[in-house]
Amino acid sequence: MGPLSLAVPLSEENSGNRRSSRRRRRRRSGSNDRSRKETSPSAKSQAVERALARFSINPLPMGIPKDIDPPPKRINIQWRTNAVSKEVQRKAGEIACIPGEFGFLPEERVQEIASKLDNLPITLEQTLSLRSALNQEKSVYSHSKLMRRANEINRRYGAGESVIALSKRFDAPPVNTFRAILTGRGWSKSRIKETLNKNPSKLNKHDREQFELAESVDRVSSVNQTETQNAAEVFEVVLCDHFTSLGVRFRRQNELLAEQKVSEGRAIITPDLLLLDDVRINGVPCAWIDAKHFFGADLKFPKKKTQKQVDRYVAEYGQGAIVYRHGFCGGLKLRGATQLDASPLDLKPLEDFHEKMRNES
């Protein structure tokens, strides 16, 4: 069922009923302090208050026009979500993510995963997206260990072991493994980046073949992420079309980017949608929306990365929302952002995009 919208003039809102509360906090170290920060009613209240005040504070937040005609109106949206439990995420991850497997999956492996998910309330698409998140996290947190063994990896490569075999041996993405080989040769990070990103033709014949092979089977640390980025852009358009259909006014990321390059010399804060109406999603004020073309996994690395981004938006605009293309885990909690899935959206343009990519490959 799609969202329902109801418009009410913002001027009719009773802005004098805001309540503020102060809580005593004791300083503690470790995870207990972080956990309390994540769930603090005070922090949530501040994010909500800032979202409600964004059209009237002075100076206005970056990107909010001085004159909005007609004035911002209240729009209530009901958005039903269906989160995946933490336990289901764990079980699906064990099925989909196995050591040494970082690339595109053959059809028989995909079907094997699908068959094992029969009794779990999670889709194949969600599970494959979760697999990507798990592999990315593994790649990030094992990178330093991989580089410490760069000399050994380079020796094995020189003795005839392929990049793919080394990737499986050390349970690391193939492209990162190739980077470790070059590190073992004494190459600097800047030289590796420059060569692999811009001038792979400078590699000798064997190295170039091995690098191209690593690229072809690596979905985690591949240099070429064009298709992924293009799909994410299509998803953003789908999201924009949805909010337009609900009568919500907004500014898009590209508008904010162009404006900030002129005024600030660079991009500062550019959510995908900066809302210009007083939008309430499931009763919670929402000042901005960001689209994520993946599953919102309750994992340390993606959560840390997303929270850092959310914190910047909240500091400027207040409470917002993240829309995950493949849904999210119910255990994922983000300060200042409501988690939403793509269930109400018309995803046909995205399906058409993927169909076109399959036909061209």
N, C-alpha and C positions, 0 to 999 in steps of 0.2 A: 504494500500500500504506500503511495507517495505521500510527501509532506503536505500538511494543510496550512494555509496561510490566512492571517487575519490582520488587516491594516487598521491602526488607530493613530491619530495624530499625536506626535510626541509631546505637543504642548498640553495635552490633556493628562499627561503623566503627573503624578504627584511626586515631585522630586524632593519634597521636604521630609519624607519618611525614611531617609537613609539612616541606618544605625551603624555606629562604629564601636568596636570593643577592643579592649586591651587585655592581653593575657600575660601573666608572668611566665617567664621562661628561664629555666636553669640551663647553664651551659654544660653540655656533656659532650664527650668525644665519641667517635665511632659511629656505627650504623644507626644507633638509636636516635641520635641527633638528626641524621639525614632523613630517617623515616618520619620523624615528627615534622620536619620541614616540608616533606612531600604532602602530608595530610593536614597541615595546619589550617584550621578554619579562618584564621586571621589572614594568611597569605591568599587564600581563595577569595575572601571578602575584598581585599585590596585590588585584586585583578578585576573583579566584577565592578567595583566602584569606579575604577579607571575607565572601563569600557562604557559605563553609563555617562561618564562626564566628558567623553572625548570630543563632543561637539560644542562644549561650552567653556572648557578650560583655556587659559591664556598663558603661554602661547599654545596654539592648536598643535596636535600631534602631526608629525611629518606626513604630508600627502592629503590631509583633511582640508578640503576647500573652505575658505572663509565664508563664502556664500553658497548654500545648497538650496536650490529652488526647484520644486517646493521643499520646505524644511523636512528634515528627517522624520519619517513616520514609523510607528511601531509595527513590526511584522512578526507574528508568532508562527513558528514552524514546529510541527511535530515530526520527529525523525526517529523511526523505530530502528533499533540496532540488534544484532544477534552476535554477541561476542563469543569467542572460542575460549573455553576454560584453560587454565594453566596446565592441568593434567593432560588434556587432549593435545595441547601444543607439545608437551614433552613426548607423548607417545608417537605423534605424527613425525616429530623430528627424528626420533630413533629409527623410524621406518625409511624416511627419505634421505637422511644424511649419513653416508658411510665414509670411512677413511679413504683418502686418495681419489675421491670422485668430485671433481670441481667443474666439469664441463657440461655440455648439452647431453641430455640423456637419450639413449636410443629408445625407440618405441616399446620394445619388450620390457625395458626397465621401468618406463612410465606405467605400463600396464601392471607390472608387478607391484609397484607402489599403490596404484589404484585398488587392486584386489585386497591389499592388506588394510586399506582404509574403510572397508565395507561397514564395519561396526562402529566407526568413529564419526561424531558430528562435526566433520571438517571436510571441505571439498578438496579435490585433487589440485585445483589451481591455487588454493590457499596453502596447501602443503608444499607445492613446488616453490612458491614464494618464500615460505618459511625456510625451506632448504637453502635458498640463496642467502637469507639472513644468517643462518647458522654457519654457512661456509665463509661468509664475510667476517663474522665475528672470530671464527677460528683463524682466518688469515691475519687479522689485525693483531690478535693477542699472541700469535706464534711467530710473528715476523722477526722479532729481535732474536729469538732462538734460532730461526732459520739462518739469519745473517751471521750468527756466531759460528755456524758450521760452513760458512761460505768457502773456506779453503778446501775442506773435505769434499764438498759438493763439486767444486771446480776440478779436483783431482779425479773424482769418479767420472765426470763428464769427459775429461781429457783421456781417460782410459777406455772410452767408448760407450759409457752408459748414456742413454737418451734422456732428454729433458722430461719426457712423460714418465719414464721409469723412475727417475729421481724424484719427480713430483709425488708419485705413489709411495716411494720409500720413506720420504720425509713428511708425508701427509700435508703438502703445501700446494697452493695454486701453481700451475705450470709457469705462468709469466713471472710470478715472484721467484720461482725456482731459477728461471733463466737470469733474473736480476742478481740472484745470489751467486751464480756462476761468474758473472761479470765482476761482481764485488770481490770474489776470490782471485780475480786477475789483477786486482788493484785499481779498478775503475772507480772514479768518484761518483757520488749520487747525481751530480749535475751532468756528467758525461753520459751516464746510463739513461737518464731522462731525455736528454737531447737526442741521443742516438735512437732509442726505441720509439719515441714519440714523433720525431721529425725526419730522421735519416737512417732507417733500418737498412737501406741499401749499402751503407758503409760497412756493414758486417760482412765477414767472409762468407762464402757460399754455404758451408756446413752450418755456421751459426745462424745465418738468415733462414735457412730451411727449418732449423730447430725452433727458432723464434716464431716463425709463421705457424708451425704446428702447435706450439704452445698457445698462441693467440686463438687458433681455431677451436681448441677444446677447453678454453678457460672462460667461464662466465663470471668470475669473481674479480680478477685483477687484470682483465683484458684492457689493452690501451684503447681500443675502439669500442666506445659505448654509445655509438650514434643511434642504433635502433632503440635502445632502452630510453634514451633521452627523447627521441621523437614520440614514443608511446606515452611518455609522461606528459608531453605537451598536448597530445590529443586528449588525455584524461582531464587536463586543466580546462580545455575548451568545453568538454562535456559538463564539467562542474559549473563553468560560467553560464552555459546555456540553461542549466537547471535553475540557477538563482535568478536569471533573467525571466524565466517563465513564472517565477513566484512574485515578480514585481519588485525584486530587491535591486537597488542601485549599488554599484561598486566601481572601484578603480582596479585595473589589472596590473600585474607585476611589471609588464613592459612599459606602461605609462609611468609608474613610480620610478622605474629604473632610468628612463630618459630624463625625467624631471630632476632626479637627484644627481645625475651626471652633470647637469648644467649648474645646479645650485651648490653642490658639495664636491664635484669633481669625481665622484665615484658612487657606487650603490651603497646605501647605508642600511635601510630596512625596507625589504620588498616582499611582503606576503603575496601569495598568488591572487587573492581577492581582498581588498580593503573595503569593508562595507560602509556605505554612506546612508544607511537607514538603521533604525534601532531594532536590530534583529534579535529575537530570543529563540534559541533552539532548545526545545524541551524545557522551556521556562528559564534557561540560563542566557544572559546577555552574551552576544557574540560580535566582536568588533572586526575580526579578520578570519579568513579561511586559508588553509594551506592544503594542497593536494599531494598525496603520497601514493605513487603507483606501485605499491607493494603491500604485503601483509604486515600489520603492526604487531611485531613479535615482542613479547616481554623478555628481552635479552639486554644484557648490560651495554654493549656497544651501540646498537641503534637507538636505544632509549637515551643514552647520554648525548648522542649526536643531535637527536630531535629536541631534547629538553633545552640544550644550549640555544638552538634556533628559536624555540618557543619563548625562552626568557627574554630575548631581544624584542620580540613582538609585544610581549606583555608589558615590558618596561615603557614602551611607547604608546600602545593602544589599549592595553588591558586584556581581558579574557577573550579567547578566540576558539577556533576548532580546527582539528585535523581530520580530513576525510581520507580514509585508507581504501584504495581500490580493491584489495583482497580481504577486507575486514581486519579485525584486530583481536588480540588476546585480552580477555577480561582482567588479567593480572597487570596489564600495562596501565600505569597511572602517570599522567603528565601534569605538572603544576601549571595552571593557567590555560589549559586547552581541553576542550571536550573531544572525546574520540568518537568518530562516526564511521560508518561503512558506506559502501556504494549502492546499497539495496534500492534506494528510491531513484537512482539515476538511469537515464537512457544510455546504455553502453554500446549501442549499435555502431556509432562512429569508431569506437575503439576496436570492436570486433571486425569491422571492415578493414581497419588499418592492419591488424594482425593477419587477416586473410590475404591482403595484398602483399605483405612481407613474405608469407609462405609461398605464394605463387611466383614471386620474383627470385626466391632462393633455389 
